[in-house]
Amino acid sequence: MEKLKNIGIGDIVRIISHDREFTGLLMPRPFSGDPDIIVIKLESGYNVGLKFDSIELIESSEAKELPKHKHEKSKKGDISILGCGGTIASRIEYKTGAVYPSITPQELRTVFPALEKWPIHSRQIFSLFSEDMNATHWRMLADEIEKEVKNGARGVVVMHGTDTMAYTSAAVSFMLQDLPVPVVFVGSQRSSDRPSSENETNLLNSVFSATKNVGEVMVCMHSSTNDDYCHLHRGTRVRKMHTSRRDAFRSIGTSPLFAVDYRTERFDPLSEYKPRSKKLISKKTMNDNVALIYTHPNIKPELISKLDSYDGIVLVGTGLGHVPANPFDDKTVSSIYKPVQELIQSGIPVVMTSQCISGRICMRVYATGRMLMQAGVIGDGADWTPESAYVKLCWAVGQTKDMKKIEELMMTNIAGEITDRSTLEES
């Protein structure tokens, strides 16, 4: 369009449309819809699509845009921002109203000029909604994080969708141990097109946190529905607890690691954490042939028997770690104890976690639990989340096929996934 000559994405423009004046940030054009309409972000945060009579450049984004690295290696001391997609890197497609993962890390730097406070390097690894991610992507991401660390990054920020962020943060926690830099996962419940989006606060707090003396994988998300500060959660102890609230993420069975606010340079420790380590331990082999089974009343033994093609099973049991096992031989009960036992006897490790949000597995209390322990089910004494238990078993069976070594790995606290003790306040 001739009128848009020398005007680009990220420029501040003044538009006359139907005798009304609008000033805002020129946004990427939707890939469908009327080609004569342009989209600008108003100062209020709302986006509007306009047919215009005239357009005037007020401020070019080139004057404030950060230097772009054409190579894939970060400069020593940079904060590396790796894009994986998700709502934090999404926009609205205005014809259908759907949200698409499309804003690149480079575009985010233009939208959020406050990133100029830090030397950053950004690149896209892939652009996916998190529900489409799997163990292949976990490994790819771990490879790229390791590259950034070895190239001298001061810290790494990973932009990720929120739905499965707890799985990916746990996976990276097991694959990359004793981190010499912080690795901060960050997401957003609401896309950047919405004025209620928390993506700016989350992103800037994550970059600020990546400069600190922490050697762990963390998740940075809103601490409340306000825009006051964020919490940093340990990557193996975090869970998404609400479908849409901005403060959806919680640390399970423990306190968050930090409360953080880049605006006031607040970085308050809330629980024990690991400082930066000197030598990275990389163990990235994953076996994705692991099943996560939510047990329930009326579950059929045949379902469990058909899991014999898997290399590992995680059962999300009830209470202290129970499944229908019929310890009293009641004829009206359908038990899955025998097929669980047969899976273990065939060399398939079975791990227990709980449907309860908080608390510890204790299979020594009731007859059902003692039967499962005797059969060889792993997990007594652990308080891992279902996400961490599942990812850890994928990782453990990727390291070894020996059943005893798998049990030893599973019951060893590697990345904070098993706490030493349960506290009343956090239970």
C-alpha positions in Angstrom: 0.0 0.0 0.0 1.6 3.3 -1.2 0.4 5.2 1.9 2.4 2.9 4.1 5.6 3.5 2.3 8.5 4.0 4.8 6.2 3.0 7.7 6.8 -0.3 9.4 5.6 -2.6 12.2 6.3 -1.0 15.6 6.2 2.6 14.4 4.1 5.1 16.2 1.6 6.5 13.7 -1.3 9.1 13.6 -4.3 8.1 11.5 -7.2 10.1 10.2 -10.2 7.8 9.7 -13.7 9.1 9.0 -12.8 12.6 10.4 -11.5 11.0 13.6 -7.8 10.9 14.8 -6.1 7.9 16.2 -2.5 7.5 17.5 -0.9 4.2 18.3 1.6 1.5 17.5 1.4 -0.1 14.1 0.8 -3.9 14.6 1.4 -6.9 12.4 -1.4 -7.2 9.8 -3.8 -10.2 10.3 -3.2 -12.9 7.8 -6.9 -12.9 6.9 -9.6 -10.2 6.6 -9.9 -6.9 4.7 -6.4 -6.1 3.2 -7.3 -2.4 3.3 -7.6 -2.4 7.1 -4.5 -1.8 9.3 -4.3 -2.5 13.0 -2.8 -0.2 15.7 -2.4 -0.6 19.4 -3.9 2.4 21.3 -2.4 3.8 24.4 -5.2 2.1 26.4 -3.8 -1.2 25.3 -6.7 -2.0 23.0 -6.1 -2.9 19.3 -8.3 -1.3 16.6 -8.6 -2.1 13.0 -9.2 0.9 10.8 -9.7 2.0 7.2 -8.0 5.3 7.0 -7.9 8.5 4.9 -4.3 9.5 5.9 -1.5 8.1 8.0 1.5 10.0 9.4 4.7 8.6 11.0 5.2 10.0 14.5 8.1 7.9 15.7 10.1 5.2 13.9 10.7 1.9 15.7 14.2 1.9 14.2 15.2 4.7 16.6 14.5 2.5 19.7 14.9 -1.0 18.3 17.5 -3.1 19.9 20.4 -4.4 17.8 19.5 -7.7 16.2 21.9 -10.6 16.2 22.0 -12.3 12.8 23.9 -15.3 14.2 22.4 -17.9 16.5 25.1 -17.6 19.2 24.5 -15.2 22.1 27.2 -12.7 23.1 28.8 -13.4 26.5 26.7 -11.8 29.2 23.5 -11.6 27.1 20.2 -12.8 28.4 19.0 -15.3 25.8 15.3 -15.3 25.1 14.1 -18.5 23.3 10.7 -18.5 21.7 8.5 -21.7 21.8 5.2 -20.1 21.0 2.2 -20.0 23.3 -0.1 -17.1 24.3 2.8 -14.9 25.4 3.9 -14.9 21.8 0.5 -14.8 20.2 -1.9 -12.4 18.6 -5.6 -12.3 17.7 -6.6 -13.3 14.1 -9.4 -10.8 13.7 -11.5 -12.6 11.2 -12.2 -15.6 13.4 -11.2 -14.2 16.8 -8.8 -17.1 17.3 -5.4 -16.8 19.0 -2.3 -17.8 17.0 1.3 -18.2 18.1 3.0 -15.7 15.8 4.8 -12.9 17.5 8.5 -13.6 17.4 11.0 -12.6 20.2 12.3 -9.9 17.9 8.8 -8.4 17.6 8.3 -8.6 21.3 11.4 -6.4 21.8 9.8 -3.8 19.6 6.5 -4.0 21.5 8.3 -3.9 24.9 11.0 -1.2 24.7 11.7 -1.7 28.4 13.8 -4.7 27.3 16.4 -2.1 26.4 17.5 -2.2 30.1 19.2 -5.5 29.5 21.6 -6.9 26.8 19.5 -9.6 25.2 19.6 -12.0 22.4 16.4 -13.6 21.0 15.5 -16.3 18.6 12.6 -18.6 17.8 13.1 -22.3 18.5 9.7 -23.3 17.3 6.2 -21.8 17.3 3.7 -24.1 18.9 0.8 -24.2 21.3 2.1 -26.1 24.3 -0.5 -28.9 24.0 1.3 -29.9 20.8 4.7 -30.2 22.5 6.2 -33.5 23.3 9.5 -35.2 24.4 11.1 -34.4 21.0 10.5 -30.7 21.7 11.8 -31.0 25.3 15.0 -32.4 24.0 15.3 -29.8 21.3 14.8 -27.0 23.8 17.3 -28.5 26.2 19.9 -28.7 23.4 19.3 -25.0 22.6 19.5 -23.9 26.3 22.7 -25.8 26.7 24.1 -24.1 23.6 23.2 -20.7 25.1 24.9 -21.6 28.4 28.1 -22.8 26.7 28.1 -19.6 24.5 28.2 -17.5 27.6 24.6 -16.4 28.3 24.1 -14.8 31.6 20.7 -16.4 31.8 18.0 -18.0 29.6 14.4 -17.0 29.3 12.0 -19.5 27.6 8.7 -18.1 26.2 6.2 -21.0 26.5 2.5 -21.8 26.5 1.0 -22.2 29.9 -1.0 -25.4 29.4 2.0 -27.8 29.6 4.6 -25.5 30.9 4.9 -27.6 34.1 5.8 -30.6 32.0 8.5 -28.8 30.0 10.0 -27.0 33.0 10.2 -30.4 34.8 11.8 -32.1 31.8 14.5 -29.4 31.5 15.1 -29.6 35.2 16.0 -33.3 34.9 17.9 -33.0 31.6 20.1 -30.1 32.6 21.2 -30.3 36.3 23.5 -28.1 38.3 22.8 -25.1 36.1 25.4 -22.3 35.9 22.7 -19.8 35.0 19.0 -19.3 35.7 16.6 -20.8 33.2 13.2 -19.0 33.5 10.1 -20.2 31.8 7.5 -17.5 31.2 4.0 -17.5 29.8 0.9 -15.4 29.6 -2.8 -16.3 30.2 -3.9 -13.5 27.9 -2.5 -12.6 24.5 -0.6 -9.3 23.9 -3.6 -7.9 21.9 -5.7 -7.8 25.1 -5.4 -4.8 27.5 -5.6 -7.2 30.4 -2.6 -9.2 29.2 0.0 -9.8 31.8 2.7 -10.7 29.3 4.7 -7.6 29.7 5.0 -7.9 33.5 5.8 -11.6 33.3 8.3 -11.2 30.5 10.2 -8.3 32.0 10.3 -10.0 35.4 11.6 -13.1 33.9 14.4 -11.3 32.1 15.3 -9.4 35.3 15.3 -12.8 37.2 17.6 -14.3 34.6 20.4 -11.9 35.8 20.3 -13.3 39.3 22.5 -15.8 41.2 20.2 -18.8 40.8 21.1 -22.1 39.2 17.6 -23.6 38.8 14.8 -24.0 36.3 12.0 -21.7 37.3 8.5 -20.5 36.1 7.7 -16.8 36.3 4.0 -15.9 36.4 1.7 -13.4 38.1 1.5 -13.8 41.9 -2.1 -12.3 42.1 -4.7 -10.9 39.8 -3.0 -7.5 40.1 0.1 -6.3 38.2 2.1 -5.9 41.5 4.8 -8.6 41.3 5.4 -12.1 40.0 6.4 -15.4 41.7 9.2 -17.6 40.6 8.3 -21.3 41.1 10.6 -24.2 41.0 10.2 -26.0 37.7 9.4 -29.4 39.3 7.0 -28.1 41.9 4.7 -25.8 39.9 1.2 -26.5 38.5 -1.4 -24.5 36.5 -4.4 -24.3 38.9 -6.9 -22.2 36.9 -7.9 -22.2 33.3 -7.8 -18.4 32.8 -6.8 -16.4 35.9 -3.6 -14.4 35.5 -2.3 -15.9 38.8 -3.1 -19.5 37.7 0.3 -20.9 38.7 1.1 -22.2 42.2 4.0 -23.9 43.9 2.7 -27.3 45.2 3.7 -28.5 48.7 6.2 -25.7 49.1 6.6 -21.9 48.9 7.6 -20.1 45.6 11.3 -19.5 45.3 11.1 -15.7 44.9 8.8 -12.7 44.8 10.1 -10.5 42.0 9.3 -7.0 40.6 11.7 -5.5 38.1 10.3 -2.0 38.5 11.5 -1.8 42.1 14.3 -4.3 41.7 12.6 -6.5 44.2 14.0 -10.1 44.3 12.9 -11.6 47.7 13.8 -15.2 48.5 10.8 -17.1 49.9 12.4 -20.6 50.2 15.7 -22.3 49.8 17.2 -22.3 46.3 20.3 -23.4 44.4 22.8 -20.7 43.4 24.6 -20.8 40.1 26.8 -23.9 39.7 30.2 -24.2 38.0 29.6 -27.2 35.9 26.5 -28.2 34.0 25.4 -31.8 34.1 23.7 -32.8 30.9 21.6 -36.0 30.8 19.1 -35.4 28.0 18.0 -38.9 27.0 14.2 -39.2 27.2 11.9 -42.2 26.6 8.5 -40.9 25.6 6.9 -44.4 25.7 5.5 -43.8 29.2 1.8 -43.6 30.0 0.1 -41.4 32.6 -3.1 -43.1 33.8 -5.7 -41.3 36.0 -7.4 -44.1 38.1 -11.0 -43.8 38.9 -14.0 -45.9 40.1 -15.1 -48.4 37.5 -11.6 -48.5 35.8 -11.3 -51.8 33.9 -8.5 -54.3 34.5 -8.3 -54.8 30.7 -7.2 -51.1 30.3 -4.2 -51.7 32.6 -3.4 -55.0 30.9 -3.2 -53.3 27.5 -0.4 -51.0 28.7 2.1 -53.8 28.3 3.6 -52.1 25.2 4.8 -49.1 27.3 8.2 -48.8 28.9 6.8 -47.2 32.1 3.5 -46.4 33.8 2.6 -43.6 36.1 -0.7 -44.1 38.1 -2.5 -41.1 39.4 -4.0 -42.8 42.3 -6.4 -41.6 45.0 -5.5 -40.3 48.5 -2.2 -41.7 49.8 -1.6 -43.6 46.6 -4.4 -46.1 46.1 -6.1 -47.9 43.2 -8.9 -50.4 43.2 -7.1 -53.5 44.5 -9.8 -55.4 46.5 -7.7 -56.4 49.5 -10.9 -58.0 51.1 -11.7 -60.2 48.1 -15.2 -58.7 47.7 -16.9 -60.3 44.6 -18.5 -57.0 43.6 -15.1 -55.2 43.3 -13.2 -54.9 40.0 -9.6 -54.8 40.9 -6.6 -53.7 38.8 -4.1 -55.1 41.2 -3.3 -58.2 39.2 -2.6 -56.4 35.9 -0.4 -53.9 37.7 1.5 -56.7 39.3 1.9 -58.4 36.0 3.3 -55.3 34.3 5.9 -55.0 37.0 6.8 -58.6 36.8 7.3 -58.2 33.0 9.9 -55.5 33.6 7.7 -52.3 33.3 8.2 -49.9 36.2 5.0 -48.6 37.7 5.1 -45.3 39.7 2.5 -43.9 42.0 1.4 -40.3 42.4 -1.8 -38.8 43.9 -4.9 -37.0 42.6 -4.7 -34.8 45.7 -3.2 -31.4 45.1 -0.9 -31.5 48.1 0.4 -34.2 50.4 2.7 -37.2 50.3 2.3 -40.7 49.0 2.2 -43.2 51.9 1.4 -46.7 50.8 2.2 -48.1 54.3 -1.1 -47.0 56.0 -3.8 -49.2 54.3 -3.9 -52.7 53.0 -4.2 -51.5 49.4 -1.0 -49.5 49.6 0.9 -52.3 51.2 -0.2 -54.6 48.5 1.0 -52.2 45.8 4.3 -51.8 47.6 4.7 -55.5 47.7 4.0 -55.7 44.0 6.8 -53.2 43.4 5.0 -50.0 42.8 7.4 -47.0 43.2 6.6 -43.9 45.1 6.1 -44.4 48.8 7.2 -41.2 50.6 7.3 -39.0 47.5 5.3 -35.8 47.2 5.9 -35.2 43.5 3.2 -33.7 41.3 1.7 -35.9 38.6 3.5 -33.8 35.9 6.9 -34.2 37.6 6.4 -37.9 38.3 5.5 -38.5 34.7 8.4 -36.5 33.2 10.9 -38.0 35.7 9.9 -41.5 34.7 10.4 -40.6 31.0 13.8 -39.4 32.0 14.7 -42.3 34.2 13.8 -45.0 31.7 15.8 -43.0 29.2 18.8 -43.4 31.4 18.6 -47.1 32.2 16.4 -50.2 31.7 17.5 -51.8 35.0 14.4 -51.8 37.3 16.4 -51.4 40.5 18.3 -48.4 39.0 15.1 -46.9 37.8 13.6 -47.1 41.3 16.7 -45.6 42.8 16.6 -42.7 40.3 12.9 -42.1 40.9 13.3 -42.0 44.7 16.3 -39.7 44.6 15.5 -36.0 44.8 17.3 -34.6 41.7 15.7 -31.2 41.1 13.5 -30.4 44.1 10.7 -32.7 42.9 10.6 -34.5 46.2 10.7 -32.3 49.3 12.3 -33.4 52.6 9.3 -32.6 54.7 5.7 -31.4 54.4 4.7 -28.2 56.2 1.3 -27.4 57.6 1.2 -24.1 55.8 1.9 -25.5 52.4 0.0 -28.8 52.6 
